[in-house]
Each structure stands twice: as C-alpha cells, then as structure tokens.
C-alpha cells in the first residue's frame, strides 16, 4: 500500500497460480511448492504484518501458513481459487495468533524430515521474495501512521479491510476466505473504512475502485 497524492493505493492483486501446475502442487511436488511459496509469500506476509504490525511475528505466521498449506494440498478440491484458499489459511492462522492460542494443530501429516524439508523450501522462497524491489518499496513506504490506525481496528474488522481493500479480493472472495456471508463482509469493511476515515481522512479516500 503506497501513498500517492495524499491517498493510499492498494497492492497489486495476487495473480492466479499457473493452472497447469495445480495438479503437481496438489501432489506436493517440492519444486512446484517452492514456486507457489515464492508466488504467494509477499501477500501472505503482507496480511500477517498488517495484522500484527510486527515483522518477526509476520514471518513466523507466514512460515506456519505455508506449512499448513503443504499439509492441506492433497485435500484442495478447487471449489475456490488457490489464491482465495491461501488467503483463508493466512487469515485463520493470523487470527488465531492474535487470539493468543497457545495450542498448535498437530503436524501428523508430515514426518520430522518432511517438515524440515518444507521449512527449507519456505526459507529459500522468503529469500527470493526479500530480493523483490517492489516488495521492499511497499514495506518502506508503509507509514507508521497507517499501521497505527489499522491496529486500532478489531481483528475481525482489520482482516476484512486488509483482504478487501488492500489485497483487492472481491466481496465474494473475501467472504470465502473468511467463511462469512457477503453481507457480513460488506458490513465489516464499511465499518472499518468509516473508522479509518475518521483517523486518516483523505488518506483512505479512493483506496480502491468499486468492484464486486
């Protein structure tokens, strides 16, 4: 989210993962999974960072998101897009972290060796993402004022606003990612925008084009 002429601009929308690689991804093919991590990592980290305002916690959450995603890939049925699916995992993982759940879900689907190998793939992908100049620019330009304003929202309002207005998901995609009705998404984003507008004024005006 960058500032331009006194306004906040949303990030570029996460592009679809190449369709011809989905079958291999569901089989947990390691090179394809690493490519998937590189493809999605900036967006997953962005959600986690904007929710926590802490780079270390965001990095830990992103690691867990992709570990969970790797475990769940064989069960991915394609009823939603891969992008919506990974956002849902990111949202659920981040909200659980914010609620200070101390218990972690078991990692039975992965042996210790597999877990270490997947973690290595994620680390490699994170290094690639950190070398992305556009990503560095986005993080550099994200002002403390904006982060502070986001942090005043409740987690439920914050995640709805981040997915809808910053990550540029549609209302339907946001509803799928959060397991909500479209009406609930519209209500939460409206309340979030109103609260942010009261704090930031013109900085939140024109944040995104109207899109359903």
CORRAWO-V586842 format. One record per residue. N is the residue number from 1. NEAR is the number of other ideal C-beta (glycine too) atoms within 12 Angstrom. D_LAST is the distance of its C-alpha to the last C-alpha in Angstrom with 2 decimals. Layout:
BEGIN
((N,NEAR,D_LAST) (N,NEAR,D_LAST))
END
This chain:
BEGIN
((1,37,20.14) (2,25,22.57) (3,23,23.86) (4,14,24.20) (5,11,25.60) (6,15,25.16) (7,20,21.49) (8,35,19.73) (9,26,17.80) (10,30,15.61) (11,32,17.16) (12,20,16.61) (13,25,14.17) (14,31,16.30) (15,16,17.26) (16,20,17.79) (17,31,21.33) (18,15,23.63) (19,13,23.58) (20,11,27.36) (21,21,27.96) (22,25,26.08) (23,18,29.16) (24,20,31.42) (25,32,29.11) (26,23,29.22) (27,16,33.00) (28,27,32.92) (29,19,34.37) (30,22,35.21) (31,18,34.68) (32,26,31.29) (33,39,30.37) (34,31,31.53) (35,24,29.35) (36,38,26.34) (37,38,27.32) (38,29,27.69) (39,29,24.28) (40,39,22.49) (41,40,25.00) (42,36,23.80) (43,44,20.38) (44,48,22.02) (45,42,24.64) (46,40,22.21) (47,47,20.52) (48,41,24.06) (49,36,25.50) (50,43,22.98) (51,41,23.49) (52,32,27.27) (53,26,28.23) (54,19,30.92) (55,20,31.21) (56,15,33.74) (57,22,31.77) (58,33,28.63) (59,26,30.79) (60,25,32.19) (61,35,28.84) (62,40,27.62) (63,31,30.88) (64,32,30.38) (65,42,26.80) (66,43,28.12) (67,34,31.20) (68,34,29.18) (69,41,26.97) (70,38,30.19) (71,25,31.60) (72,27,28.59) (73,34,28.06) (74,17,30.37) (75,16,28.29) (76,27,24.96) (77,13,24.14) (78,16,21.06) (79,11,18.98) (80,24,16.24) (81,26,16.23) (82,37,18.95) (83,32,16.68) (84,32,14.90) (85,35,18.47) (86,43,20.09) (87,41,17.61) (88,34,18.42) (89,38,22.07) (90,44,21.78) (91,43,20.17) (92,32,22.78) (93,36,25.60) (94,40,24.88) (95,31,24.56) (96,25,27.79) (97,30,29.46) (98,27,28.56) (99,16,29.94) (100,11,33.08) (101,14,33.54) (102,7,36.75) (103,8,36.80) (104,14,35.13) (105,17,34.23) (106,11,37.05) (107,19,36.89) (108,11,39.01) (109,19,37.17) (110,24,38.47) (111,12,42.11) (112,11,43.17) (113,10,43.73) (114,20,40.28) (115,23,38.70) (116,15,40.67) (117,21,39.73) (118,33,36.00) (119,26,36.39) (120,22,38.20) (121,31,35.38) (122,36,32.89) (123,23,35.33) (124,23,35.72) (125,35,32.01) (126,30,31.73) (127,17,34.54) (128,20,32.78) (129,30,29.61) (130,21,31.78) (131,15,33.21) (132,22,29.87) (133,12,30.40) (134,17,26.73) (135,26,26.31) (136,15,29.50) (137,17,28.35) (138,28,25.11) (139,25,27.22) (140,14,29.94) (141,20,27.81) (142,29,26.07) (143,19,28.09) (144,12,29.76) (145,21,28.50) (146,33,24.85) (147,29,25.86) (148,17,27.97) (149,29,25.23) (150,38,22.88) (151,25,25.87) (152,20,26.30) (153,33,23.12) (154,19,23.63) (155,28,22.70) (156,26,20.01) (157,32,18.31) (158,37,19.04) (159,42,17.57) (160,43,14.23) (161,46,14.20) (162,47,15.51) (163,48,13.08) (164,42,9.89) (165,41,11.51) (166,40,14.38) (167,40,13.74) (168,29,10.24) (169,41,8.83) (170,28,5.27) (171,29,5.51) (172,22,7.29) (173,32,9.30) (174,40,10.27) (175,29,11.37) (176,26,13.34) (177,38,14.84) (178,38,16.01) (179,21,16.94) (180,26,15.23) (181,16,13.53) (182,23,9.91) (183,14,11.87) (184,20,13.92) (185,33,11.30) (186,23,10.07) (187,22,13.83) (188,32,14.89) (189,38,12.72) (190,20,13.77) (191,22,17.31) (192,36,17.30) (193,33,16.25) (194,17,18.87) (195,23,21.48) (196,35,20.99) (197,22,21.06) (198,15,24.31) (199,21,25.77) (200,28,24.55) (201,14,23.97) (202,16,22.83) (203,28,22.17) (204,32,18.72) (205,17,17.95) (206,19,15.58) (207,33,14.71) (208,29,11.49) (209,12,9.73) (210,14,6.91) (211,16,3.78) (212,15,0.00))
END
